[in-house]
């Protein structure tokens, strides 16, 4: 269940989620690849906060694909914890954007950080394209 989103004055967007059993290994620790899913959900909700729906873009053969991920794990997230995932634009180019993202638990412990470069592509040709103007303007406001 997705819990809540907030925007801070620093243009940092936050999205809260709860860790489900399916997100964990047999020891109740979140499997590392699932952090990438949590980051993706946060970026999707960030776009949605600007009334930008990815399915609308997909109907125009426009999509965002992850080009590069640098992730560092500090502490594990555990089953049933509520997590706060943040996302902030740190670099915006004509066809790509870099997000700085973090995950914290309810005790405000920093669990994971990542820098994620996302490219805008034509989904039919699988080639980079310029970010659509309306999306680019909203991203510029968030830098």
MOKACOR-V795152 format. One record per pair of residues at least 4 apart in sequence whose C-alpha atoms are under 7 Angstrom apart, sorted by the first residue. I is the first residue (numbers start at 1). J is the second residue. Records with the same first field share a line. If there is no record, write none. Layout:
I: J, J
//
This chain:
1: 17, 18
2: 16, 17
3: 16, 17
4: 15, 16
5: 14, 15, 16
6: 13, 14, 15
7: 11, 12, 13, 14
8: 12, 13
11: 88, 142, 143
12: 86, 87, 88
13: 46, 86, 87, 88
14: 84, 85, 86, 87
15: 42, 84, 85, 86
16: 82, 83, 84, 85
17: 82, 83, 84
18: 80, 81, 82, 83
19: 23, 78, 79, 80, 81, 82
20: 79, 80
21: 79
23: 30, 31, 34
24: 28, 29, 30, 31, 79
25: 29, 30, 31
28: 78, 79
29: 76, 77, 78, 79
30: 34, 76, 77, 78
34: 38
35: 39
36: 40
37: 41
38: 42
39: 43, 85, 101
40: 44
41: 45
42: 46, 85, 86, 87
43: 47, 87
44: 48
45: 49
47: 51, 52, 53
48: 52, 53
50: 138
53: 57
54: 58
55: 59
56: 60
57: 61, 62, 63
58: 62, 63
61: 122, 123, 124
62: 120, 121, 122, 123
63: 120, 121, 122, 123
64: 118, 119, 120, 121
65: 118, 119, 120
66: 117, 118, 119
67: 117, 118, 119
68: 116, 117
69: 114, 115, 116, 117
70: 114, 115, 116
71: 113, 114, 115
72: 112, 113, 114
73: 111, 112, 113
74: 110, 111, 112
75: 111
76: 111
77: 111
81: 105
82: 105, 106
83: 103, 104, 105, 106
84: 103, 104, 105
85: 102, 103, 104
86: 101, 102, 103
87: 99, 100, 101, 102
88: 99, 100, 101
89: 97, 98, 99, 100, 142, 143
90: 98, 99, 100, 143
91: 97, 98
92: 96, 97, 98
93: 97
94: 130, 131
95: 119, 120, 128, 129, 130, 131
96: 117, 118, 119, 120
97: 117, 118, 119
98: 115, 116, 117, 118
99: 115, 116, 117
100: 114, 115, 116
101: 113, 114, 115
102: 112, 113, 114
103: 110, 111, 112, 113
104: 108, 109, 110, 111
105: 109
119: 128
120: 128, 129, 130, 131
121: 126, 127, 128, 129
122: 126, 127, 128, 129
131: 135, 136
132: 136
133: 137
134: 138
135: 139
136: 140
137: 141
138: 142
139: 143
//
